[in-house]
Amino acid sequence: MYKLLDTIVRVLKRIIPEPVVIFFRPIYHRTISFLMAVTYGFPAKKLTVIGVTGTKGKSTVAEMLFAILSEEGNNTALASTIRFAIGKESKPNLFKMTLQGRGFIQSFMKKALSRKCTHMVVEITSESVLQARHWFLYLNGLVVTNIQPEHIERHGSFEKYVSAKRTIVRALEKSPKKNRVLVANEDIPETKKFLNAQVTRSIGFSENDLENVISTDTEVSFTYDHTPFVLPIPGKFNAMNALSAIKLADHIGVPREVTVSALKKLVRIPGRVERIEEGQDFIAVVDYAHTPDSLKALYEAFPNHRKICVLGNTGGGRDTWKRGAMGKIADEFCDEIILTNEDPYDEDPRSIVEAMASVMQKKPLIIMDRKDAIRAALRAARTKDAVLISGKGTDPYIMEENGKKTPWSDATVVRDILADIIKK
């Protein structure tokens, strides 16, 4: 049914005038959400559904919760920006959107039920709120990782962006499930206010909860509530991501030793501080960092290395304010900077990176072909350097003008170039 509806909608969009589409869009999204939930029998009612939202860290926290619930022995499904998984079966998310519309999530939950899943972890974005894709998820729990300025042009203001996140919290409040729990970052004023939600229990998490935080190039360790944890991924920010997952797991009754074990065995998370190893004597990392805060956190995760940084910015009028901010961060932390194409959409790609370059004291190298930019960075690396390639993570396409989508994978490109370098 989902695939049939998707085909029909694509055909109709080509023949119906855009003003008519715009007028009926809100009604359309709500109607589709309801009809598809009815069609698939409201599958969320039969699952324990944990939502994850926030500006940064959503995919990582979703992966952590999936690992914890699976380690406990639950047959668990996952829908995230990175992938769709049911138990041990997994396939990458190639939609270039976190929560696909037209009934996809209802179809996926129904499939998870047919595979005997009892738990579901779903990543929820502010964009999905605008299109009513969060309806009928019937949440048992929700993690709000943080809120930082993003999608300002899409929502109209930061306040409206926060309001969209608050709508997801209201979905938890309205859920018919018992023992609903909200876990939210209390270090950020906007998310701290969410803790007033009318749910069974609201739980804040804060940097102050963490002790003995130590981050190396390959892992981060910390103590929480007298329990030591070790994660095989670097960055103090991942300690905070883990803390939110730990508190959610504690509330729903997962034994602490299970959580410790699951996080210690956490598998590589694609596109999230993902180290690419081909036998080189320097660090090569692919990361999704696409906001000023996440970019700064990435760079701070490798303090003892000479950093060669490859980055760009999104076009199409999306969050243009970030260009200067991220340029300044790269200027502060990076020893060498290569600016390149990312997702220009209908904007001139060079004008995007030139806006970033205009605020820098260091003179960046501008190489518009992303593959050539990555190649230049890897070839310039010396022993113990860190080549940090940010902005796309697992994004499967470069988005260009007139709707053109060029298939892409930063990780694959890095592996191929490293293999060639090692051979030579």
SULFENBEL-V706070 format. One record per pair of residues at least 6 apart in sequence whose ideal C-beta (glycine too) atoms are under 7 Angstrom apart, sorted by the first residue. I is the first residue (numbers start at 0). J is the second residue. Records with the same first field share a line. If there is no record, write none. Layout:
# SULFENBEL-V706070
I: J ; J
This chain:
# SULFENBEL-V706070
0: 38 ; 102 ; 106
1: 101 ; 102 ; 103 ; 106
4: 101 ; 102
5: 101
8: 101
12: 20
28: 130 ; 131
29: 131
31: 101 ; 102
32: 131 ; 132 ; 134 ; 135
35: 102 ; 105
36: 105 ; 135
39: 105 ; 106 ; 109
40: 109
41: 135
42: 105 ; 108 ; 109 ; 112
43: 108 ; 135 ; 136 ; 137
44: 137
45: 112
46: 108 ; 111 ; 112 ; 116 ; 117 ; 118 ; 119
47: 117 ; 118 ; 139
48: 119 ; 121 ; 136 ; 137 ; 138 ; 139
49: 64 ; 120 ; 139 ; 140 ; 247
50: 121 ; 123 ; 136 ; 138 ; 141 ; 167
51: 57 ; 60 ; 61 ; 64 ; 120 ; 122 ; 123 ; 142
52: 123 ; 124 ; 141 ; 143 ; 164 ; 167
53: 143 ; 144 ; 145 ; 146
54: 145 ; 146 ; 147 ; 149 ; 290
55: 144 ; 145 ; 147 ; 290 ; 292 ; 293
56: 144 ; 145 ; 236 ; 240
57: 122 ; 144
58: 79 ; 80 ; 81 ; 122 ; 271
59: 237 ; 240 ; 268 ; 271
60: 142 ; 144 ; 240 ; 243 ; 244
61: 77 ; 79 ; 120 ; 122
62: 268
63: 240 ; 241 ; 244 ; 262 ; 265
64: 120 ; 244 ; 247
65: 75 ; 77 ; 84 ; 120
66: 261 ; 265
67: 244 ; 248 ; 253 ; 257 ; 258 ; 261
68: 75 ; 118
69: 75
70: 257 ; 260 ; 261
71: 253 ; 257
73: 117 ; 118
74: 86 ; 115 ; 116 ; 117
75: 116 ; 118 ; 120
76: 84 ; 85 ; 111 ; 116 ; 119
77: 83 ; 84 ; 120
78: 104 ; 107 ; 121 ; 122
79: 92 ; 97 ; 122
80: 92 ; 97 ; 122
81: 92 ; 269 ; 270 ; 393
82: 89 ; 90 ; 91 ; 92
83: 90 ; 92 ; 107
85: 110 ; 111 ; 114 ; 116
86: 114
91: 393 ; 395
93: 395
95: 394 ; 395 ; 396
97: 122 ; 124 ; 127
98: 104 ; 122 ; 123 ; 124 ; 127 ; 132
100: 130 ; 132
104: 121 ; 132
105: 135
108: 119
111: 119
121: 136
123: 133 ; 167
125: 150 ; 154 ; 160 ; 163 ; 164
126: 153
127: 133
128: 163 ; 166 ; 167
129: 163
133: 167 ; 170
136: 170
137: 174 ; 175 ; 176
138: 170 ; 171 ; 174 ; 176 ; 179
139: 176 ; 179
140: 179 ; 180 ; 247 ; 251
141: 167 ; 168 ; 171 ; 181
142: 182 ; 243 ; 247
143: 164 ; 183 ; 184 ; 190 ; 193
144: 184 ; 240 ; 243
145: 184 ; 187 ; 190
146: 161 ; 164 ; 187 ; 189 ; 190
147: 290 ; 292
148: 157
149: 160 ; 290 ; 318
150: 160 ; 318
151: 157 ; 160 ; 318 ; 320
152: 316 ; 317 ; 318
154: 160 ; 163
161: 189
165: 193
168: 181 ; 193 ; 196
171: 179 ; 181 ; 196 ; 198
172: 196 ; 197 ; 198
178: 199
179: 198 ; 199
180: 198 ; 199 ; 200 ; 202 ; 247 ; 250
181: 193 ; 194 ; 196 ; 198 ; 201 ; 202
182: 202 ; 204 ; 243 ; 246 ; 247
183: 190 ; 193 ; 194 ; 203
184: 190 ; 204
185: 191 ; 194 ; 203 ; 204 ; 205
186: 205 ; 206
191: 203
194: 201 ; 203
200: 250
202: 246 ; 250
204: 242 ; 243 ; 246
206: 239
208: 223 ; 242
209: 221 ; 223 ; 238 ; 242
210: 221 ; 222
211: 221 ; 222
212: 219 ; 221 ; 235 ; 238
213: 220
214: 233 ; 234 ; 235 ; 300
215: 233
216: 233 ; 282 ; 301
217: 231 ; 233
218: 229 ; 230 ; 231 ; 232 ; 233
219: 230 ; 232 ; 233 ; 234 ; 235 ; 237 ; 238
220: 227 ; 228 ; 229
221: 228 ; 238
223: 242 ; 245
226: 255 ; 259
228: 241 ; 259 ; 262
229: 263
230: 237 ; 241 ; 262 ; 265
231: 265
232: 265 ; 268 ; 272
233: 272 ; 300
234: 272 ; 296 ; 300
236: 296
241: 262
245: 258
248: 258
249: 255
267: 273
269: 393 ; 410
270: 285 ; 286 ; 287 ; 392 ; 393 ; 410
271: 286 ; 287 ; 392
272: 284 ; 286 ; 297 ; 300
273: 284 ; 285 ; 286 ; 410
274: 282 ; 283 ; 284
275: 283 ; 285 ; 410 ; 413 ; 414 ; 417
277: 414 ; 417 ; 418 ; 421
278: 421
279: 417 ; 420 ; 421
280: 382
281: 380 ; 381 ; 382 ; 383 ; 384 ; 385 ; 386
282: 301 ; 304 ; 384 ; 385 ; 386
283: 377 ; 386 ; 413 ; 417
284: 385 ; 386 ; 387 ; 388
285: 388 ; 392 ; 409 ; 410 ; 413
286: 297 ; 387 ; 389 ; 392
287: 391 ; 392
288: 294 ; 297 ; 389 ; 390
289: 390
290: 321
291: 321 ; 324 ; 325 ; 328
294: 325 ; 328 ; 389
295: 328
297: 387 ; 389
298: 306 ; 328 ; 332 ; 333 ; 387
301: 385 ; 387
304: 383 ; 384 ; 385
305: 334 ; 384
306: 332 ; 333 ; 334 ; 385 ; 387
307: 334 ; 335 ; 376 ; 379 ; 380 ; 384 ; 386
308: 329 ; 333 ; 336 ; 387
309: 337 ; 339 ; 372 ; 373 ; 376 ; 388
310: 325 ; 329 ; 338 ; 389 ; 390
311: 338 ; 339 ; 340 ; 341 ; 351 ; 352 ; 390
312: 321 ; 322 ; 325 ; 341 ; 351 ; 355
313: 341 ; 342
314: 342 ; 343 ; 344 ; 346 ; 348 ; 351
315: 344 ; 345 ; 346
322: 351 ; 354 ; 355
323: 354 ; 355 ; 358
325: 355
326: 355 ; 356 ; 358 ; 359
327: 358
329: 336
330: 359 ; 360 ; 361
335: 379
336: 361 ; 363 ; 364
337: 363 ; 364 ; 366 ; 372 ; 375 ; 376
338: 352 ; 355 ; 356 ; 363 ; 365
339: 352 ; 366 ; 367 ; 369 ; 372
340: 348 ; 367 ; 369 ; 397
341: 390 ; 391
342: 397 ; 398
343: 351 ; 399
344: 398 ; 399 ; 400
345: 400
348: 367
349: 367
352: 365
356: 363 ; 365
364: 375
366: 372 ; 375
369: 397
370: 412
373: 388 ; 412 ; 413 ; 416
374: 416
376: 386
377: 386 ; 416 ; 417 ; 420
378: 420
380: 386
388: 409 ; 413
391: 407 ; 409
394: 407
395: 406 ; 407 ; 408
396: 404 ; 405 ; 406 ; 407
397: 405 ; 407
398: 404
399: 405
